[in-house]
Amino acid sequence: MRSNTRRWMGVLIVAVVSAVAAAQVVTSRADENDDELVLAFSTMRGNLPHVDINGNVASGAPWMIRDGDGRLTDEGELNIRVRGLVFAKSVPQVGGTNPVPFFRAIVSCTTVDGTGATEIVNIATGPFPADANGNCRIDADLKLPDPCYGPIVLVGPAAQNSTPGTITGGTWFAATGF
């Protein structure tokens, strides 16, 4: 009787260990398909007029932002929450307001072309509705170059019919930074 009990206990232990090992393999394989976080930010800075970042030129008037945070993955998933992106209070008659009905994001990064030379690539989202208080939610899937070194995220105006894709440069109101 004692040997049967020991045998069943051994079988039970082997079964539990096998189940745990199988669960770890399944979990590690699922993790391999997850997007990797490339950039997470909890601050954005309003522009100074005419500042050029990788061919993207700041608006001619100063803008301020109360809060901007987001994330970018290696698969190009971009999520941004913008709060209070408005003309700076120093702008006469419109300070503290947002007259732009649509914002878009631009991800700017350095990559390497087919010859091995470095180049700047700017990828824009389509338009996302923004309210008069400068609030906007941007959720987009972008096709990022590989490699994409030093990504910078900028938010600026968008035409209602603008299409996502690579651009030579755009206008921006706020950028990742402090």
Residue, then its C-alpha position, 0 to 999 in steps of 0.5 A: m500500500r505504501s509503495n502505491t501511495r508513493r508512486w501516485m505522489g510521484v506521478l502527481i508531482v511530475a504532473v504539477v511540474s509539467a503543467v507549470a512548465a507548459a504554462q511558462v512556455v505558453t506565457s513566454r511565447a505570448d510575450e514574444n508577440d507583444d509590442e515593445l514600449v519604445l517611448a513613454f512620456s508624461t510631459m510635453r512642452g508648448n512651442l516657441p515660435h519658429v523652432d525647427i525640429n527635424g524639419n517640423v517648424a513650430s507655429g509662428a505664435p506661442w502655444m502652451i499645454r497643460d498636460g500631454d502624455g502618451r506612449l509609442t510601441d515598436e509596432g507603431e502604436l501611438n496613444i496620446r492624451v492632450r489636455g489644454l493645448v492652447f495659444a499662450k496667454s500672451v497672444p492678444q485676443v486668442g490667448g488661452t483658446n484653441p481655434v484649431p478643430f483637428f490635431r495630428a501627431i508627428v513621430s520624427c526619428t533618425t533612420v538609415d537608408g539603403t546606402g547606410a546614410t542617416e536620414i530624418v523620417n517624419i510620420a504623421t497621423g490623420p486628424f483627430p478632433a480637438d475642442a476649444n479647450g485644446n483637449c484631444r485623444i490621438d490613437a493611431d497605428l503608424k508604419l515606423p522605419d526600422p531602425c527608428y532612433g531617438p523618436i520625438v512626438l509632436v502635436g500640431p494642426a491637421a486638415q480635416n481630410s489629411t491622410p496619415g503617412t510620411i511627410t517632409g515636415g509639418t507644423w507643431f504646437a507641442a513636443t515631447g520634452f519639458 
